[in-house]
Amino acid sequence: MAWQDNAPCKGLTHLYFSKRPSERAQAHAICKTCEHKADCYDEAIGLTAKHQVFGIWADTTQQQRERIAGRKGFNWYNAEQWW
């Protein structure tokens, strides 16, 4: 069973990809107490390095993850080298 199967965000995708501040705030609130946050974060950083993830993951925005992935030395022009 994957971590996503029991995550509290399951079925609430609209909150994590919304442009509405109130819905994004709900997504952040769910992330803050999620027991799967570390797994979500790891997956999000990997997908961000491949430019394949948007929205809120593990209480981080796309921009935050791009900065984090950049500090980890991801080569944005050849992200496949990491997987």
SULRANOR-V686055 format. One line per field, one symbol per residue. psi: psi as a letter, one per 40 degrees, with the letter a starting at -180 (. if undefined). Layout:
BEGIN
psi: ???
END
This chain:
BEGIN
psi: hidddeieehefdddeeiehddddddddddddeheedddddddddddddefehiahhffiiddddddddddeehhdefddee.
END
